[in-house]
Amino acid sequence: MSTSTHSARRSLRRRLRRFLLEDHRTRLGLSEVSTLDLRPSLDVGTGPRSPRISSVGPLPPWLELFGWLRPTGKDAGHSLAEAVIVVALIALAAIVTAPALSEAQRTATLRSLGQEMSSLMMRCRAQAILHRQTTALVFELHTDGWHCYVAEDGDGDGVRRDDLEAGHDRLVSEMLQLAAGGSSLGILTDQRVPDPMGNGWLVGDDPVRAGLGNIISFTPDGTATPSSVYLTDHRSQMRVLRVIGGTGRIRALVWKSGWPRWKRTWW
């Protein structure tokens, strides 16, 4: 920035300070012009300080908002009452915003878990088409919650539990725990949740609805097991990933407490 621009800004600031000070004197009914030192004083080791104002009396709060017009000396600083008010306002703001921040954090965690699940499903679908072999997402309920892994058909009859136990179908991923930050697979059972299909209310507490084996299979021709996987923050929000059987595509829906129906989401 050029020197002329800096000089113009300094001149503008000086005129603004003089105008505010003279307006304040007019409000106080002062006839004499008090001294205003517009040059910042320098102390070794402390850096620049605010300009000094003399003989103008106490400044109003709106004028003290400008740091370069704050009084110095015995009038400098804040009273205990002012400090208590500021602390009280900060505490009140924290109390008011805490629930909203907590809900935003739960929403972000639930969204992240849903995105991870959706990515796994799309990976299975792409792998099935690329390798020309049925690939499945297999769900299991353990003592510490729901887990899943990706498996690939090895004998031509699809991914089956007995073939997995016998070693005919092979695992192509590690076991993944489906939980993060208080969110996991589940259904809110203490609230009336509408059915995503539009048929009354959601019944039951099983979050994986993909047949008896809890296996979502994707075939080489692009079809899949029609299924739904429900996720929740266990407070007031749910998401569902619905796999369309005829196309193998994944559709995501979101629901929050009090909503009359589910809404489509693209994360």
Summary of the structure (lengths in Angstrom):
residues: 267
radius of gyration: 33.4
end to end distance: 43.8
largest distance: 101.8
contacts: 701
relative contact order: 0.10
helix: 35%
strand: 24%
